């Protein structure tokens, strides 16, 4: 049971870190389109 909880917790942590990194990268490479 303890291994299951640790697995879920580590998966959630990894998912959150990936979301933060992807958002950070998208924000850096974002170029606003003024033509429209």
mmCIF file of the N, C-alpha and C atoms, coordinates in Angstrom:
data_MODEL
# 
_entry.id   MODEL 
# 
loop_
_atom_site.group_PDB 
_atom_site.id 
_atom_site.type_symbol 
_atom_site.label_atom_id 
_atom_site.label_alt_id 
_atom_site.label_comp_id 
_atom_site.label_asym_id 
_atom_site.label_entity_id 
_atom_site.label_seq_id 
_atom_site.pdbx_PDB_ins_code 
_atom_site.Cartn_x 
_atom_site.Cartn_y 
_atom_site.Cartn_z 
_atom_site.occupancy 
_atom_site.B_iso_or_equiv 
_atom_site.pdbx_formal_charge 
_atom_site.auth_seq_id 
_atom_site.auth_comp_id 
_atom_site.auth_asym_id 
_atom_site.auth_atom_id 
_atom_site.pdbx_PDB_model_num 
ATOM 1   N N  . UNK A 1 1  ? 0.834  -1.210 0.000   1.00 0.00 ? 1  UNK A N  1 
ATOM 2   C CA . UNK A 1 1  ? 0.000  0.000  0.000   1.00 0.00 ? 1  UNK A CA 1 
ATOM 3   C C  . UNK A 1 1  ? 0.865  1.255  0.000   1.00 0.00 ? 1  UNK A C  1 
ATOM 4   N N  . UNK A 1 2  ? 1.952  1.236  0.781   1.00 0.00 ? 2  UNK A N  1 
ATOM 5   C CA . UNK A 1 2  ? 2.817  2.410  0.868   1.00 0.00 ? 2  UNK A CA 1 
ATOM 6   C C  . UNK A 1 2  ? 3.491  2.713  -0.482  1.00 0.00 ? 2  UNK A C  1 
ATOM 7   N N  . UNK A 1 3  ? 3.900  1.640  -1.188  1.00 0.00 ? 3  UNK A N  1 
ATOM 8   C CA . UNK A 1 3  ? 4.534  1.830  -2.497  1.00 0.00 ? 3  UNK A CA 1 
ATOM 9   C C  . UNK A 1 3  ? 3.569  2.469  -3.488  1.00 0.00 ? 3  UNK A C  1 
ATOM 10  N N  . UNK A 1 4  ? 2.293  2.097  -3.397  1.00 0.00 ? 4  UNK A N  1 
ATOM 11  C CA . UNK A 1 4  ? 1.269  2.653  -4.275  1.00 0.00 ? 4  UNK A CA 1 
ATOM 12  C C  . UNK A 1 4  ? 1.109  4.155  -4.049  1.00 0.00 ? 4  UNK A C  1 
ATOM 13  N N  . UNK A 1 5  ? 1.082  4.570  -2.780  1.00 0.00 ? 5  UNK A N  1 
ATOM 14  C CA . UNK A 1 5  ? 0.948  5.987  -2.428  1.00 0.00 ? 5  UNK A CA 1 
ATOM 15  C C  . UNK A 1 5  ? 2.170  6.778  -2.910  1.00 0.00 ? 5  UNK A C  1 
ATOM 16  N N  . UNK A 1 6  ? 3.370  6.210  -2.716  1.00 0.00 ? 6  UNK A N  1 
ATOM 17  C CA . UNK A 1 6  ? 4.602  6.863  -3.161  1.00 0.00 ? 6  UNK A CA 1 
ATOM 18  C C  . UNK A 1 6  ? 4.602  7.008  -4.683  1.00 0.00 ? 6  UNK A C  1 
ATOM 19  N N  . UNK A 1 7  ? 4.144  5.975  -5.394  1.00 0.00 ? 7  UNK A N  1 
ATOM 20  C CA . UNK A 1 7  ? 4.081  6.024  -6.855  1.00 0.00 ? 7  UNK A CA 1 
ATOM 21  C C  . UNK A 1 7  ? 3.137  7.127  -7.330  1.00 0.00 ? 7  UNK A C  1 
ATOM 22  N N  . UNK A 1 8  ? 1.953  7.205  -6.739  1.00 0.00 ? 8  UNK A N  1 
ATOM 23  C CA . UNK A 1 8  ? 0.972  8.237  -7.101  1.00 0.00 ? 8  UNK A CA 1 
ATOM 24  C C  . UNK A 1 8  ? 1.541  9.633  -6.819  1.00 0.00 ? 8  UNK A C  1 
ATOM 25  N N  . UNK A 1 9  ? 2.154  9.804  -5.660  1.00 0.00 ? 9  UNK A N  1 
ATOM 26  C CA . UNK A 1 9  ? 2.712  11.098 -5.272  1.00 0.00 ? 9  UNK A CA 1 
ATOM 27  C C  . UNK A 1 9  ? 3.829  11.532 -6.214  1.00 0.00 ? 9  UNK A C  1 
ATOM 28  N N  . UNK A 1 10 ? 4.736  10.597 -6.549  1.00 0.00 ? 10 UNK A N  1 
ATOM 29  C CA . UNK A 1 10 ? 5.847  10.932 -7.445  1.00 0.00 ? 10 UNK A CA 1 
ATOM 30  C C  . UNK A 1 10 ? 5.341  11.231 -8.854  1.00 0.00 ? 10 UNK A C  1 
ATOM 31  N N  . UNK A 1 11 ? 4.309  10.507 -9.307  1.00 0.00 ? 11 UNK A N  1 
ATOM 32  C CA . UNK A 1 11 ? 3.726  10.758 -10.620 1.00 0.00 ? 11 UNK A CA 1 
ATOM 33  C C  . UNK A 1 11 ? 3.096  12.142 -10.679 1.00 0.00 ? 11 UNK A C  1 
ATOM 34  N N  . UNK A 1 12 ? 2.365  12.511 -9.630  1.00 0.00 ? 12 UNK A N  1 
ATOM 35  C CA . UNK A 1 12 ? 1.750  13.842 -9.571  1.00 0.00 ? 12 UNK A CA 1 
ATOM 36  C C  . UNK A 1 12 ? 2.808  14.945 -9.561  1.00 0.00 ? 12 UNK A C  1 
ATOM 37  N N  . UNK A 1 13 ? 3.860  14.737 -8.786  1.00 0.00 ? 13 UNK A N  1 
ATOM 38  C CA . UNK A 1 13 ? 4.941  15.715 -8.703  1.00 0.00 ? 13 UNK A CA 1 
ATOM 39  C C  . UNK A 1 13 ? 5.620  15.891 -10.059 1.00 0.00 ? 13 UNK A C  1 
ATOM 40  N N  . UNK A 1 14 ? 5.899  14.775 -10.732 1.00 0.00 ? 14 UNK A N  1 
ATOM 41  C CA . UNK A 1 14 ? 6.527  14.822 -12.059 1.00 0.00 ? 14 UNK A CA 1 
ATOM 42  C C  . UNK A 1 14 ? 5.621  15.530 -13.059 1.00 0.00 ? 14 UNK A C  1 
ATOM 43  N N  . UNK A 1 15 ? 4.316  15.262 -13.004 1.00 0.00 ? 15 UNK A N  1 
ATOM 44  C CA . UNK A 1 15 ? 3.347  15.895 -13.897 1.00 0.00 ? 15 UNK A CA 1 
ATOM 45  C C  . UNK A 1 15 ? 3.312  17.410 -13.685 1.00 0.00 ? 15 UNK A C  1 
ATOM 46  N N  . UNK A 1 16 ? 3.301  17.845 -12.425 1.00 0.00 ? 16 UNK A N  1 
ATOM 47  C CA . UNK A 1 16 ? 3.273  19.273 -12.108 1.00 0.00 ? 16 UNK A CA 1 
ATOM 48  C C  . UNK A 1 16 ? 4.545  19.964 -12.598 1.00 0.00 ? 16 UNK A C  1 
ATOM 49  N N  . UNK A 1 17 ? 5.696  19.324 -12.375 1.00 0.00 ? 17 UNK A N  1 
ATOM 50  C CA . UNK A 1 17 ? 6.976  19.884 -12.831 1.00 0.00 ? 17 UNK A CA 1 
ATOM 51  C C  . UNK A 1 17 ? 6.989  20.003 -14.359 1.00 0.00 ? 17 UNK A C  1 
ATOM 52  N N  . UNK A 1 18 ? 6.506  18.981 -15.053 1.00 0.00 ? 18 UNK A N  1 
ATOM 53  C CA . UNK A 1 18 ? 6.435  19.036 -16.518 1.00 0.00 ? 18 UNK A CA 1 
ATOM 54  C C  . UNK A 1 18 ? 5.517  20.150 -16.995 1.00 0.00 ? 18 UNK A C  1 
ATOM 55  N N  . UNK A 1 19 ? 4.388  20.353 -16.323 1.00 0.00 ? 19 UNK A N  1 
ATOM 56  C CA . UNK A 1 19 ? 3.458  21.421 -16.680 1.00 0.00 ? 19 UNK A CA 1 
ATOM 57  C C  . UNK A 1 19 ? 4.119  22.791 -16.507 1.00 0.00 ? 19 UNK A C  1 
ATOM 58  N N  . UNK A 1 20 ? 4.851  22.984 -15.406 1.00 0.00 ? 20 UNK A N  1 
ATOM 59  C CA . UNK A 1 20 ? 5.526  24.255 -15.138 1.00 0.00 ? 20 UNK A CA 1 
ATOM 60  C C  . UNK A 1 20 ? 6.605  24.520 -16.190 1.00 0.00 ? 20 UNK A C  1 
ATOM 61  N N  . UNK A 1 21 ? 7.411  23.493 -16.498 1.00 0.00 ? 21 UNK A N  1 
ATOM 62  C CA . UNK A 1 21 ? 8.488  23.648 -17.481 1.00 0.00 ? 21 UNK A CA 1 
ATOM 63  C C  . UNK A 1 21 ? 7.921  23.949 -18.868 1.00 0.00 ? 21 UNK A C  1 
ATOM 64  N N  . UNK A 1 22 ? 6.873  23.228 -19.274 1.00 0.00 ? 22 UNK A N  1 
ATOM 65  C CA . UNK A 1 22 ? 6.290  23.463 -20.596 1.00 0.00 ? 22 UNK A CA 1 
ATOM 66  C C  . UNK A 1 22 ? 5.679  24.861 -20.689 1.00 0.00 ? 22 UNK A C  1 
ATOM 67  N N  . UNK A 1 23 ? 5.029  25.315 -19.633 1.00 0.00 ? 23 UNK A N  1 
ATOM 68  C CA . UNK A 1 23 ? 4.466  26.656 -19.610 1.00 0.00 ? 23 UNK A CA 1 
ATOM 69  C C  . UNK A 1 23 ? 5.543  27.722 -19.681 1.00 0.00 ? 23 UNK A C  1 
ATOM 70  N N  . UNK A 1 24 ? 6.663  27.493 -18.985 1.00 0.00 ? 24 UNK A N  1 
ATOM 71  C CA . UNK A 1 24 ? 7.795  28.413 -18.978 1.00 0.00 ? 24 UNK A CA 1 
ATOM 72  C C  . UNK A 1 24 ? 8.418  28.514 -20.365 1.00 0.00 ? 24 UNK A C  1 
ATOM 73  N N  . UNK A 1 25 ? 8.605  27.358 -21.024 1.00 0.00 ? 25 UNK A N  1 
ATOM 74  C CA . UNK A 1 25 ? 9.178  27.326 -22.375 1.00 0.00 ? 25 UNK A CA 1 
ATOM 75  C C  . UNK A 1 25 ? 8.248  28.020 -23.371 1.00 0.00 ? 25 UNK A C  1 
ATOM 76  N N  . UNK A 1 26 ? 6.942  27.739 -23.281 1.00 0.00 ? 26 UNK A N  1 
ATOM 77  C CA . UNK A 1 26 ? 5.979  28.382 -24.179 1.00 0.00 ? 26 UNK A CA 1 
ATOM 78  C C  . UNK A 1 26 ? 5.954  29.893 -23.974 1.00 0.00 ? 26 UNK A C  1 
ATOM 79  N N  . UNK A 1 27 ? 6.085  30.340 -22.732 1.00 0.00 ? 27 UNK A N  1 
ATOM 80  C CA . UNK A 1 27 ? 6.096  31.776 -22.445 1.00 0.00 ? 27 UNK A CA 1 
ATOM 81  C C  . UNK A 1 27 ? 7.343  32.440 -23.022 1.00 0.00 ? 27 UNK A C  1 
ATOM 82  N N  . UNK A 1 28 ? 8.487  31.769 -22.935 1.00 0.00 ? 28 UNK A N  1 
ATOM 83  C CA . UNK A 1 28 ? 9.739  32.315 -23.476 1.00 0.00 ? 28 UNK A CA 1 
ATOM 84  C C  . UNK A 1 28 ? 9.669  32.450 -24.995 1.00 0.00 ? 28 UNK A C  1 
ATOM 85  N N  . UNK A 1 29 ? 9.154  31.429 -25.673 1.00 0.00 ? 29 UNK A N  1 
ATOM 86  C CA . UNK A 1 29 ? 9.136  31.424 -27.134 1.00 0.00 ? 29 UNK A CA 1 
ATOM 87  C C  . UNK A 1 29 ? 7.877  32.042 -27.735 1.00 0.00 ? 29 UNK A C  1 
ATOM 88  N N  . UNK A 1 30 ? 7.029  32.640 -26.889 1.00 0.00 ? 30 UNK A N  1 
ATOM 89  C CA . UNK A 1 30 ? 5.798  33.256 -27.396 1.00 0.00 ? 30 UNK A CA 1 
ATOM 90  C C  . UNK A 1 30 ? 6.106  34.585 -28.067 1.00 0.00 ? 30 UNK A C  1 
ATOM 91  N N  . UNK A 1 31 ? 5.610  34.739 -29.306 1.00 0.00 ? 31 UNK A N  1 
ATOM 92  C CA . UNK A 1 31 ? 5.745  36.017 -30.007 1.00 0.00 ? 31 UNK A CA 1 
ATOM 93  C C  . UNK A 1 31 ? 4.355  36.493 -30.363 1.00 0.00 ? 31 UNK A C  1 
ATOM 94  N N  . UNK A 1 32 ? 3.932  37.637 -29.844 1.00 0.00 ? 32 UNK A N  1 
ATOM 95  C CA . UNK A 1 32 ? 2.592  38.141 -30.138 1.00 0.00 ? 32 UNK A CA 1 
ATOM 96  C C  . UNK A 1 32 ? 2.432  38.534 -31.608 1.00 0.00 ? 32 UNK A C  1 
ATOM 97  N N  . UNK A 1 33 ? 1.277  38.241 -32.173 1.00 0.00 ? 33 UNK A N  1 
ATOM 98  C CA . UNK A 1 33 ? 0.998  38.531 -33.574 1.00 0.00 ? 33 UNK A CA 1 
ATOM 99  C C  . UNK A 1 33 ? 0.189  39.822 -33.672 1.00 0.00 ? 33 UNK A C  1 
ATOM 100 N N  . UNK A 1 34 ? 0.864  40.882 -34.121 1.00 0.00 ? 34 UNK A N  1 
ATOM 101 C CA . UNK A 1 34 ? 0.203  42.198 -34.203 1.00 0.00 ? 34 UNK A CA 1 
ATOM 102 C C  . UNK A 1 34 ? -0.489 42.438 -35.531 1.00 0.00 ? 34 UNK A C  1 
ATOM 103 N N  . UNK A 1 35 ? -0.311 41.533 -36.510 1.00 0.00 ? 35 UNK A N  1 
ATOM 104 C CA . UNK A 1 35 ? -0.861 41.754 -37.846 1.00 0.00 ? 35 UNK A CA 1 
ATOM 105 C C  . UNK A 1 35 ? -2.382 41.650 -37.882 1.00 0.00 ? 35 UNK A C  1 
ATOM 106 N N  . UNK A 1 36 ? -2.986 40.850 -36.992 1.00 0.00 ? 36 UNK A N  1 
ATOM 107 C CA . UNK A 1 36 ? -4.430 40.651 -37.046 1.00 0.00 ? 36 UNK A CA 1 
ATOM 108 C C  . UNK A 1 36 ? -5.182 41.851 -36.479 1.00 0.00 ? 36 UNK A C  1 
# 
